[in-house]
Amino acid sequence: MNDVHAAGRYRLGDRAVNRLGFGAMQLAGPGVFGPPKNHDLAIAVLRTAVAHGVDHIDTSDFYGPHVTNLLIAEALWPYPSGLTIVTKVGARRGADASWLPAMRPKELTDAVHDNLRHLRVDALDVVNLRIMKNERAPTEGSIEEAFTTLAGLQAQGLIRHLGLSNATSFQLAEARRIAAVVCVQNHYNLVHRADDALVDELAAAGIAYVPFFPLGGFSPLQSGALSRQAAELKATPMQVALAWLLHHAPNILLIPGTSSPTHLRENLAAAHLVLPAEVAAALDKIGKTTASDSPLRGR
């Protein structure tokens, strides 16, 4: 049986979790909208992940909407001791499956209560504010009102810990003046390295960094180079990309997602993949390659 313990642990709020977790987004239907294609398989993926040592699941009530939280509760409630469920608020889905801002105080409050109800918990372990100044990339702008709303809900005992998603360093500083921040979740991978300085800043502060899209934004040239390194290691490109992230900084927590048990086992096996120094150097060089952009999304 594969397990994720080999990747080590890092603190997330008041718990130390295995650094390789699971992202539930892909359990919803196509475009993260509607029910899963195979409900029973989605339930099986969640139960298999936990059975293999995953103790950190990332989700949101706007996945589906409501789909992934309901699946998590169906599959895992009552939750095993030590399982940390991280959710996000700050967005909503339009009837056309669009992603829309929902950062007003009432919207955030309603979203927290929806998450509580659908996950069947009295308090949420971690709530990330998904900043929607720009859906596609971190963009400057005050988050004081939104984060203060979440801090108020935390003071009421409805949220244990707070985090940010799609955030800049300035927004992190603004949030930390309001309440403690335990994690930041941004787009980051082998070739999308805009957050290098932020990763280091968070590591110095003991705050977890949670990258999404571990294969997002690779050019064909970069993808080919990654595939060659993976072949040398007898691993998949996804496994190597995940292993590079684990090796890159000790505060990185991973949340690869999938709706396939086969892909789940492949992703979890990345916890055991050792990168020799020369391979790590070659992978770092891939990140400096400049070529035409052709996104290759992670599973």
N, C-alpha and C positions, 0 to 999 in steps of 0.2 A: 504494500500500500504506500503510495506517495504521501508525504506530509509536508507541511510548510515550516516546520520548526527549524530546519537547517538554515533558513535565512535570518534567524535571530529575531529579536523583539525590540520594540521601541514604544515609548510612552505615548498614549493617546488619552488625554484627560487624566483620570485617576487610575488607569489600567495600563499595563504593558501588554501589547498585542503582538501577534506574529506579523512580521513585516509584509507578508504576502496574504492579502485578503481577497475579497470577491466583490465585484461590482454588479448590481442587479439590473442595470439599465436594459441590457439586451434580452431580459426575460419577457419584456413586453412585446407587443406586436411590431410589425414593420414600421420603421420610423419612430420607434418608441411610443407607439400609439395603438390603443386597443389591446385586446387579450393576446396571450401567446398563441403561436400556431399549435403547440402541443402542451396543454395544461399539465398533464401528468409528468411529462419530461421536465418541465420547469420546476416542478416540486422535487423531482429526483435530483436535479442539478444542485439545488439549495441544500438538500439533505446530504448529498455526497460531499459538497464543499466542507460542511461542518464536520462530517465524519473524518475528513482528511486533515483536520487541524485548523481550518479557517475560523478565526474568532473575531473578524472585523468585516462587516458587510456594509457596503455603501448603497444607498437607495434614495428615492424621493417620491413624494406623493404625486408629483407632476409627471412621473414616468407612467404612462398609460392613458390618462391619469388614473391614479389609485391602484393600478394593476400590480406593480411590484410589491408594494407594501402588503396588499392582501395576500399575495403569494407567499411572502416571507412569514406572515402570521400563520397561514394555513400549514406551511411546511414545518415550521420550527417552534411555534408556541405550544406549550410554555417553553420559553427560551432557556437553553443550557446556561449554566453559571459561567460567567466570564465572556459571554458573547456581547460584543459592542456593535450596535447598529447606528450608523451615521446617516442622517437624512439631510435634505436641503430644502430651503424655502426661498422665495424671491421671484419665482416664475410661475406661469400657468400655461395651459395649452388652449389654443383656439380650436374652434370646431373643425378647422381645416388642418389640424395637427401643427399649427405654427407655435413658436415659442415666444411668449409675451411676458413683459415685466409684471411683477406683482409684489412690489416693494413698499406699498403703503402700509401704515400700521395695522389697519383692519385686515388687509389681505394677509399679512404675515401672521397675525394672531389667529385668523381662521385656518391658515395652513398648518400651524402648529397643532391646533386641536384636531384637524383632519388626520395628521400623522399619528397623534396619540390614539385616536379611535381605530384607525385601520391597522396599526401595529399592535394594538391591544396592550398598551403600556400606560402606566400612570405618569411616567417621566421619560423624556427622550434622552438617550445617552449623549449624543452630539448633534447639534443642528448647525449646518453651514448656511450662511447667508450667501445665496447665489446672486452675485452682483450683475444686474442687467442693464448697465449703462450702454454696453455694446454686447450683444449676445455672443459674438465670435471671439472677442479678445478683451483682456483687461483694459479699462479705460478710466481715466481719472474723473473724480467727482465725489462729493461728500456722501458718506454712508451713515452719517451721524444719526439721523432720524430712524432709519431702518434698524441699525445695530442697537440703538438704545431701546427700541421696542422689544427686540429679542432679549436684551439684558433684563428688561422688566419681567418678561415671562420666565426667565431663569430665576429671578428673585422670588417668583411665585412658586418655584419648585417644579415647574413643568419641563424644564430643560436642565440637564446636568452641566453640559459644556457647550461652548460656542466655537465656531470656526468660520472661515471665509472660503468662497469659491469665485474664481475669475477676478482675483484681486491684485491690486498694485501694492508696492511697498508703502506708499503714502496712505493708502486705505487701511493697510495692516496697522500702521502706527496710530491712525485715527481710532480704529476699533479697540486697540489695546489701552487707549486712554479711557475707554468706557467700561470694558470688561476683559477678562483673560481670554486669549485666543489659543486654542489647543492644536489647530491644524489649518493649513491652507491647501486648497485643491485647485490646481491650475493645469493648463496644457503644457506638458513638458516631456521631452523624450530625447533620444540619442541625437537627433538633428534639430529639434526645436528647443533651443538652449537660451531663450530670452530671459529665463528666470534663474540663470546660474548664480547671480549675486543674491537673489532672494532665498534660494535654497541654503546658501551659506549663512545668511542672516538668521534664518529660522533655526538652523542647526546650532548656532551660537546661543540662541535663546531657548533651546530645548523644545522647539515646536515642530510637530510633524509636518512634512510636505507630502502631498498625495497627488502624483501626476495622473492626468487622464490622457487618452489617446496615445498609448505607448508606441504606436506605429503611425501616428497621424502626421502628414505633411512631408513624407519622404519623396524625393525625386526618384525617377527610374534608376539613375546612376547610384544613388545612395542605397536603394533597395537591393540592387545587384551586389553591391559590396557587402552589405549585411548578409545576404544569402550565401555568399562565398565563405564568410567567416563562420556562419552557422553550419555549413557543410563540413568545414574542418573540425568542428566540435561535435559533429553528428547530432545536431540539435536543430530545432526549427528557428526561423528568423524571430518569431515572437518570443521564444524562450530566451534567445540571446539578448533581445532588446530589453526584456524584463530583468535578466541577470545583470546587464550593464547598469540599469537603474539601481538595483540593490547594491552594486559595488560602488556606485558613484558617490553616495552620501549616506551616512548612517541613519539620518532622520527621514529617509524616504520610505513611505508605506505604499504598497501597490494594490490596486483594485481591478485587475483584469476581469472582464466580464465575458460571458458566453452563455448560449442556451444549449450547448452541446456537451454531453458528458465526456466525449473524447477530447475536445478542446480544453475542457476543465482540467482533466488529468495532465495534458500537455503543459498548460500554464502553471499548474502547481509544481510540476517537476523542475521548473526554473529555479526553485529554491535550492536545488542541489547542484546547479550548474556552476562550475568553477571556471573563472576566466583567467587564463595565464596572462602574465604581464604584457607579452607581445600582442596578444589578442585584444586586451584592454586598450593598448596604445593604438592599434589599428582601428578599433571602434571609435575612439576619440577623433581620429583623423577623418572618419566618415562624417562626423558631425560638422566638420569644417568645409565639406564639399559644397560647392555652389553650382546648382544645376536647375533646370526647369522644374517647377513644382508639380508633382503628381501625387496627391494624397493616397496613402495606403492605410486604411483604418484598421485598428486592432480588433481582435475578436472578443 
